[in-house]
Amino acid sequence: MHSFYFRTYTEWRQALTERCGISLTSAYARGRIQALRDTKDPTTAEFTRKYGEAYLQQVIRWFEQSAKETH
């Protein structure tokens, strides 16, 4: 993995909420999960090309964890 990838859920969550100002609501997380699972979505295809399938699946799991935490 490249060094700029997030290695932990905590790193990832902090970057999204504090650096990017994203409110990780359950609805937001569910929307991102849906988009990231859509292999025909051009943004998802680009993400997979850049970062790989394994990292895509990790990000989906982090969004799933976030959705559970925020109900």
Biopython code that builds the backbone (N, CA, C, O; Angstrom):
import numpy as np
from Bio.PDB.StructureBuilder import StructureBuilder

atoms = [
    (1, "MET", "N", (0.826, -1.190, 0.000)),
    (1, "MET", "CA", (0.000, 0.000, 0.000)),
    (1, "MET", "C", (0.868, 1.250, 0.000)),
    (1, "MET", "O", (1.954, 1.274, 0.580)),
    (2, "HIS", "N", (0.376, 2.267, -0.649)),
    (2, "HIS", "CA", (1.085, 3.540, -0.647)),
    (2, "HIS", "C", (0.996, 4.189, 0.726)),
    (2, "HIS", "O", (0.063, 3.917, 1.482)),
    (3, "SER", "N", (1.943, 5.030, 1.047)),
    (3, "SER", "CA", (1.996, 5.634, 2.377)),
    (3, "SER", "C", (0.853, 6.622, 2.635)),
    (3, "SER", "O", (0.561, 6.929, 3.791)),
    (4, "PHE", "N", (0.201, 7.123, 1.579)),
    (4, "PHE", "CA", (-0.882, 8.089, 1.804)),
    (4, "PHE", "C", (-2.222, 7.411, 2.098)),
    (4, "PHE", "O", (-3.199, 8.095, 2.403)),
    (5, "TYR", "N", (-2.283, 6.103, 2.014)),
    (5, "TYR", "CA", (-3.508, 5.394, 2.354)),
    (5, "TYR", "C", (-3.725, 5.459, 3.853)),
    (5, "TYR", "O", (-2.773, 5.472, 4.633)),
    (6, "PHE", "N", (-4.969, 5.500, 4.240)),
    (6, "PHE", "CA", (-5.272, 5.425, 5.665)),
    (6, "PHE", "C", (-5.098, 3.982, 6.097)),
    (6, "PHE", "O", (-5.516, 3.059, 5.399)),
    (7, "ARG", "N", (-4.486, 3.795, 7.236)),
    (7, "ARG", "CA", (-4.230, 2.438, 7.714)),
    (7, "ARG", "C", (-5.241, 1.981, 8.749)),
    (7, "ARG", "O", (-5.436, 0.783, 8.951)),
    (8, "THR", "N", (-5.883, 2.940, 9.403)),
    (8, "THR", "CA", (-6.829, 2.575, 10.454)),
    (8, "THR", "C", (-8.137, 3.334, 10.270)),
    (8, "THR", "O", (-8.195, 4.363, 9.598)),
    (9, "TYR", "N", (-9.169, 2.800, 10.878)),
    (9, "TYR", "CA", (-10.467, 3.459, 10.863)),
    (9, "TYR", "C", (-10.363, 4.839, 11.510)),
    (9, "TYR", "O", (-10.938, 5.807, 11.014)),
    (10, "THR", "N", (-9.638, 4.923, 12.603)),
    (10, "THR", "CA", (-9.497, 6.196, 13.315)),
    (10, "THR", "C", (-8.851, 7.263, 12.428)),
    (10, "THR", "O", (-9.327, 8.397, 12.384)),
    (11, "GLU", "N", (-7.783, 6.915, 11.728)),
    (11, "GLU", "CA", (-7.130, 7.854, 10.795)),
    (11, "GLU", "C", (-8.106, 8.316, 9.723)),
    (11, "GLU", "O", (-8.227, 9.507, 9.436)),
    (12, "TRP", "N", (-8.789, 7.353, 9.144)),
    (12, "TRP", "CA", (-9.732, 7.628, 8.058)),
    (12, "TRP", "C", (-10.855, 8.537, 8.537)),
    (12, "TRP", "O", (-11.167, 9.540, 7.896)),
    (13, "ARG", "N", (-11.468, 8.178, 9.680)),
    (13, "ARG", "CA", (-12.586, 8.950, 10.215)),
    (13, "ARG", "C", (-12.151, 10.374, 10.569)),
    (13, "ARG", "O", (-12.867, 11.334, 10.284)),
    (14, "GLN", "N", (-10.995, 10.503, 11.180)),
    (14, "GLN", "CA", (-10.489, 11.822, 11.564)),
    (14, "GLN", "C", (-10.258, 12.687, 10.321)),
    (14, "GLN", "O", (-10.578, 13.875, 10.325)),
    (15, "ALA", "N", (-9.713, 12.105, 9.279)),
    (15, "ALA", "CA", (-9.471, 12.862, 8.049)),
    (15, "ALA", "C", (-10.780, 13.360, 7.450)),
    (15, "ALA", "O", (-10.884, 14.520, 7.049)),
    (16, "LEU", "N", (-11.768, 12.489, 7.389)),
    (16, "LEU", "CA", (-13.051, 12.889, 6.804)),
    (16, "LEU", "C", (-13.756, 13.944, 7.647)),
    (16, "LEU", "O", (-14.254, 14.936, 7.113)),
    (17, "THR", "N", (-13.801, 13.737, 8.952)),
    (17, "THR", "CA", (-14.581, 14.641, 9.798)),
    (17, "THR", "C", (-13.843, 15.927, 10.141)),
    (17, "THR", "O", (-14.437, 17.005, 10.114)),
    (18, "GLU", "N", (-12.575, 15.829, 10.460)),
    (18, "GLU", "CA", (-11.841, 17.017, 10.901)),
    (18, "GLU", "C", (-11.188, 17.786, 9.755)),
    (18, "GLU", "O", (-11.318, 19.007, 9.668)),
    (19, "ARG", "N", (-10.496, 17.077, 8.890)),
    (19, "ARG", "CA", (-9.802, 17.777, 7.794)),
    (19, "ARG", "C", (-10.737, 18.173, 6.667)),
    (19, "ARG", "O", (-10.609, 19.252, 6.089)),
    (20, "CYS", "N", (-11.686, 17.283, 6.356)),
    (20, "CYS", "CA", (-12.586, 17.546, 5.230)),
    (20, "CYS", "C", (-13.922, 18.144, 5.659)),
    (20, "CYS", "O", (-14.675, 18.638, 4.820)),
    (21, "GLY", "N", (-14.219, 18.107, 6.938)),
    (21, "GLY", "CA", (-15.461, 18.685, 7.434)),
    (21, "GLY", "C", (-16.714, 17.916, 7.046)),
    (21, "GLY", "O", (-17.801, 18.491, 6.980)),
    (22, "ILE", "N", (-16.573, 16.630, 6.792)),
    (22, "ILE", "CA", (-17.714, 15.798, 6.406)),
    (22, "ILE", "C", (-18.395, 15.271, 7.660)),
    (22, "ILE", "O", (-17.738, 14.781, 8.578)),
    (23, "SER", "N", (-19.702, 15.375, 7.689)),
    (23, "SER", "CA", (-20.487, 14.811, 8.782)),
    (23, "SER", "C", (-20.809, 13.362, 8.424)),
    (23, "SER", "O", (-21.593, 13.097, 7.513)),
    (24, "LEU", "N", (-20.203, 12.441, 9.140)),
    (24, "LEU", "CA", (-20.386, 11.021, 8.828)),
    (24, "LEU", "C", (-21.681, 10.493, 9.444)),
    (24, "LEU", "O", (-21.667, 9.693, 10.379)),
    (25, "THR", "N", (-22.785, 10.957, 8.899)),
    (25, "THR", "CA", (-24.078, 10.456, 9.343)),
    (25, "THR", "C", (-24.305, 9.068, 8.751)),
    (25, "THR", "O", (-23.622, 8.658, 7.813)),
    (26, "SER", "N", (-25.262, 8.368, 9.309)),
    (26, "SER", "CA", (-25.605, 7.053, 8.792)),
    (26, "SER", "C", (-26.070, 7.149, 7.336)),
    (26, "SER", "O", (-25.706, 6.315, 6.507)),
    (27, "ALA", "N", (-26.867, 8.161, 7.036)),
    (27, "ALA", "CA", (-27.363, 8.350, 5.661)),
    (27, "ALA", "C", (-26.209, 8.614, 4.694)),
    (27, "ALA", "O", (-26.181, 8.064, 3.593)),
    (28, "TYR", "N", (-25.267, 9.449, 5.103)),
    (28, "TYR", "CA", (-24.110, 9.737, 4.240)),
    (28, "TYR", "C", (-23.315, 8.455, 3.997)),
    (28, "TYR", "O", (-22.948, 8.149, 2.863)),
    (29, "ALA", "N", (-23.055, 7.712, 5.068)),
    (29, "ALA", "CA", (-22.274, 6.479, 4.944)),
    (29, "ALA", "C", (-22.982, 5.481, 4.028)),
    (29, "ALA", "O", (-22.340, 4.860, 3.181)),
    (30, "ARG", "N", (-24.293, 5.322, 4.190)),
    (30, "ARG", "CA", (-25.041, 4.393, 3.335)),
    (30, "ARG", "C", (-24.973, 4.812, 1.865)),
    (30, "ARG", "O", (-24.860, 3.965, 0.978)),
    (31, "GLY", "N", (-25.042, 6.110, 1.612)),
    (31, "GLY", "CA", (-24.935, 6.610, 0.242)),
    (31, "GLY", "C", (-23.583, 6.319, -0.372)),
    (31, "GLY", "O", (-23.488, 5.944, -1.541)),
    (32, "ARG", "N", (-22.534, 6.495, 0.424)),
    (32, "ARG", "CA", (-21.186, 6.210, -0.076)),
    (32, "ARG", "C", (-20.996, 4.721, -0.320)),
    (32, "ARG", "O", (-20.373, 4.323, -1.304)),
    (33, "ILE", "N", (-21.536, 3.894, 0.579)),
    (33, "ILE", "CA", (-21.443, 2.438, 0.394)),
    (33, "ILE", "C", (-22.110, 2.042, -0.915)),
    (33, "ILE", "O", (-21.553, 1.267, -1.693)),
    (34, "GLN", "N", (-23.295, 2.571, -1.154)),
    (34, "GLN", "CA", (-24.020, 2.255, -2.383)),
    (34, "GLN", "C", (-23.201, 2.661, -3.605)),
    (34, "GLN", "O", (-23.080, 1.892, -4.558)),
    (35, "ALA", "N", (-22.646, 3.858, -3.577)),
    (35, "ALA", "CA", (-21.847, 4.338, -4.713)),
    (35, "ALA", "C", (-20.591, 3.502, -4.903)),
    (35, "ALA", "O", (-20.239, 3.162, -6.032)),
    (36, "LEU", "N", (-19.917, 3.169, -3.821)),
    (36, "LEU", "CA", (-18.666, 2.414, -3.923)),
    (36, "LEU", "C", (-18.883, 0.962, -4.348)),
    (36, "LEU", "O", (-17.962, 0.316, -4.848)),
    (37, "ARG", "N", (-20.075, 0.461, -4.154)),
    (37, "ARG", "CA", (-20.389, -0.901, -4.603)),
    (37, "ARG", "C", (-20.860, -0.945, -6.048)),
    (37, "ARG", "O", (-21.007, -2.027, -6.617)),
    (38, "ASP", "N", (-21.096, 0.204, -6.643)),
    (38, "ASP", "CA", (-21.564, 0.289, -8.024)),
    (38, "ASP", "C", (-20.362, 0.291, -8.962)),
    (38, "ASP", "O", (-19.731, 1.327, -9.175)),
    (39, "THR", "N", (-20.056, -0.862, -9.512)),
    (39, "THR", "CA", (-18.879, -0.985, -10.376)),
    (39, "THR", "C", (-19.025, -0.211, -11.683)),
    (39, "THR", "O", (-18.036, 0.017, -12.379)),
    (40, "LYS", "N", (-20.242, 0.194, -12.021)),
    (40, "LYS", "CA", (-20.457, 0.976, -13.244)),
    (40, "LYS", "C", (-20.317, 2.477, -12.995)),
    (40, "LYS", "O", (-20.291, 3.267, -13.939)),
    (41, "ASP", "N", (-20.229, 2.863, -11.742)),
    (41, "ASP", "CA", (-20.050, 4.277, -11.392)),
    (41, "ASP", "C", (-18.626, 4.691, -11.785)),
    (41, "ASP", "O", (-17.662, 4.075, -11.330)),
    (42, "PRO", "N", (-18.481, 5.720, -12.618)),
    (42, "PRO", "CA", (-17.144, 6.133, -13.073)),
    (42, "PRO", "C", (-16.206, 6.518, -11.925)),
    (42, "PRO", "O", (-15.002, 6.269, -12.000)),
    (43, "THR", "N", (-16.741, 7.113, -10.881)),
    (43, "THR", "CA", (-15.912, 7.506, -9.743)),
    (43, "THR", "C", (-15.379, 6.275, -9.007)),
    (43, "THR", "O", (-14.224, 6.241, -8.583)),
    (44, "THR", "N", (-16.234, 5.275, -8.864)),
    (44, "THR", "CA", (-15.812, 4.032, -8.224)),
    (44, "THR", "C", (-14.770, 3.317, -9.075)),
    (44, "THR", "O", (-13.785, 2.798, -8.549)),
    (45, "ALA", "N", (-14.981, 3.289, -10.370)),
    (45, "ALA", "CA", (-14.016, 2.655, -11.269)),
    (45, "ALA", "C", (-12.659, 3.354, -11.183)),
    (45, "ALA", "O", (-11.619, 2.697, -11.176)),
    (46, "GLU", "N", (-12.672, 4.680, -11.118)),
    (46, "GLU", "CA", (-11.432, 5.448, -10.994)),
    (46, "GLU", "C", (-10.750, 5.157, -9.655)),
    (46, "GLU", "O", (-9.534, 4.977, -9.607)),
    (47, "PHE", "N", (-11.521, 5.111, -8.578)),
    (47, "PHE", "CA", (-10.985, 4.800, -7.254)),
    (47, "PHE", "C", (-10.296, 3.440, -7.282)),
    (47, "PHE", "O", (-9.184, 3.288, -6.775)),
    (48, "THR", "N", (-10.961, 2.454, -7.877)),
    (48, "THR", "CA", (-10.409, 1.100, -7.938)),
    (48, "THR", "C", (-9.135, 1.065, -8.765)),
    (48, "THR", "O", (-8.175, 0.391, -8.390)),
    (49, "ARG", "N", (-9.109, 1.779, -9.882)),
    (49, "ARG", "CA", (-7.882, 1.837, -10.701)),
    (49, "ARG", "C", (-6.736, 2.462, -9.921)),
    (49, "ARG", "O", (-5.606, 1.976, -9.985)),
    (50, "LYS", "N", (-7.009, 3.520, -9.196)),
    (50, "LYS", "CA", (-5.955, 4.235, -8.469)),
    (50, "LYS", "C", (-5.464, 3.488, -7.233)),
    (50, "LYS", "O", (-4.262, 3.420, -6.972)),
    (51, "TYR", "N", (-6.414, 2.923, -6.469)),
    (51, "TYR", "CA", (-6.069, 2.398, -5.150)),
    (51, "TYR", "C", (-6.193, 0.889, -5.005)),
    (51, "TYR", "O", (-5.693, 0.316, -4.037)),
    (52, "GLY", "N", (-6.857, 0.239, -5.962)),
    (52, "GLY", "CA", (-6.984, -1.213, -5.920)),
    (52, "GLY", "C", (-8.256, -1.689, -5.235)),
    (52, "GLY", "O", (-8.864, -0.979, -4.434)),
    (53, "GLU", "N", (-8.632, -2.898, -5.573)),
    (53, "GLU", "CA", (-9.852, -3.509, -5.057)),
    (53, "GLU", "C", (-9.791, -3.713, -3.543)),
    (53, "GLU", "O", (-10.786, -3.497, -2.852)),
    (54, "ALA", "N", (-8.649, -4.120, -3.028)),
    (54, "ALA", "CA", (-8.535, -4.379, -1.585)),
    (54, "ALA", "C", (-8.786, -3.103, -0.780)),
    (54, "ALA", "O", (-9.477, -3.133, 0.239)),
    (55, "TYR", "N", (-8.227, -1.991, -1.236)),
    (55, "TYR", "CA", (-8.428, -0.741, -0.506)),
    (55, "TYR", "C", (-9.873, -0.260, -0.642)),
    (55, "TYR", "O", (-10.439, 0.280, 0.309)),
    (56, "LEU", "N", (-10.461, -0.450, -1.802)),
    (56, "LEU", "CA", (-11.879, -0.118, -1.991)),
    (56, "LEU", "C", (-12.726, -0.876, -0.969)),
    (56, "LEU", "O", (-13.594, -0.287, -0.326)),
    (57, "GLN", "N", (-12.479, -2.166, -0.819)),
    (57, "GLN", "CA", (-13.244, -2.964, 0.131)),
    (57, "GLN", "C", (-13.011, -2.500, 1.573)),
    (57, "GLN", "O", (-13.929, -2.535, 2.393)),
    (58, "GLN", "N", (-11.785, -2.066, 1.880)),
    (58, "GLN", "CA", (-11.497, -1.552, 3.215)),
    (58, "GLN", "C", (-12.287, -0.276, 3.486)),
    (58, "GLN", "O", (-12.846, -0.112, 4.571)),
    (59, "VAL", "N", (-12.337, 0.619, 2.519)),
    (59, "VAL", "CA", (-13.080, 1.869, 2.681)),
    (59, "VAL", "C", (-14.574, 1.578, 2.853)),
    (59, "VAL", "O", (-15.242, 2.223, 3.661)),
    (60, "ILE", "N", (-15.092, 0.623, 2.106)),
    (60, "ILE", "CA", (-16.494, 0.228, 2.269)),
    (60, "ILE", "C", (-16.732, -0.266, 3.694)),
    (60, "ILE", "O", (-17.731, 0.098, 4.315)),
    (61, "ARG", "N", (-15.821, -1.095, 4.220)),
    (61, "ARG", "CA", (-15.970, -1.583, 5.598)),
    (61, "ARG", "C", (-15.943, -0.427, 6.599)),
    (61, "ARG", "O", (-16.687, -0.443, 7.579)),
    (62, "TRP", "N", (-15.101, 0.563, 6.363)),
    (62, "TRP", "CA", (-15.056, 1.722, 7.262)),
    (62, "TRP", "C", (-16.375, 2.496, 7.211)),
    (62, "TRP", "O", (-16.877, 2.932, 8.247)),
    (63, "PHE", "N", (-16.931, 2.667, 6.022)),
    (63, "PHE", "CA", (-18.235, 3.324, 5.926)),
    (63, "PHE", "C", (-19.312, 2.490, 6.628)),
    (63, "PHE", "O", (-20.199, 3.049, 7.273)),
    (64, "GLU", "N", (-19.245, 1.177, 6.510)),
    (64, "GLU", "CA", (-20.201, 0.310, 7.202)),
    (64, "GLU", "C", (-20.077, 0.478, 8.718)),
    (64, "GLU", "O", (-21.084, 0.562, 9.421)),
    (65, "GLN", "N", (-18.852, 0.525, 9.210)),
    (65, "GLN", "CA", (-18.625, 0.724, 10.641)),
    (65, "GLN", "C", (-19.181, 2.084, 11.090)),
    (65, "GLN", "O", (-19.814, 2.196, 12.140)),
    (66, "SER", "N", (-18.933, 3.093, 10.286)),
    (66, "SER", "CA", (-19.423, 4.430, 10.604)),
    (66, "SER", "C", (-20.952, 4.455, 10.646)),
    (66, "SER", "O", (-21.537, 5.068, 11.538)),
    (67, "ALA", "N", (-21.590, 3.798, 9.697)),
    (67, "ALA", "CA", (-23.054, 3.759, 9.651)),
    (67, "ALA", "C", (-23.624, 3.096, 10.899)),
    (67, "ALA", "O", (-24.651, 3.532, 11.419)),
    (68, "LYS", "N", (-22.964, 2.046, 11.381)),
    (68, "LYS", "CA", (-23.426, 1.362, 12.593)),
    (68, "LYS", "C", (-23.274, 2.240, 13.831)),
    (68, "LYS", "O", (-24.104, 2.191, 14.738)),
    (69, "GLU", "N", (-22.220, 3.037, 13.865)),
    (69, "GLU", "CA", (-21.955, 3.888, 15.020)),
    (69, "GLU", "C", (-22.934, 5.044, 15.115)),
    (69, "GLU", "O", (-23.227, 5.520, 16.211)),
    (70, "THR", "N", (-23.446, 5.501, 13.974)),
    (70, "THR", "CA", (-24.298, 6.681, 13.970)),
    (70, "THR", "C", (-25.780, 6.365, 13.829)),
    (70, "THR", "O", (-26.612, 7.267, 13.919)),
    (71, "HIS", "N", (-26.124, 5.101, 13.608)),
    (71, "HIS", "CA", (-27.522, 4.635, 13.441)),
    (71, "HIS", "C", (-28.315, 5.656, 12.659)),
    (71, "HIS", "O", (-29.504, 5.456, 12.412)),
]
sb = StructureBuilder()
sb.init_structure("model")
sb.init_model(0)
sb.init_chain("A")
sb.init_seg("    ")
for serial, (resi, resn, name, xyz) in enumerate(atoms, 1):
    if name == "N":
        sb.init_residue(resn, " ", resi, " ")
    sb.init_atom(name, np.array(xyz, "f"), 0.0, 1.0, " ", f" {name:<3s}", serial, name[0])
structure = sb.get_structure()
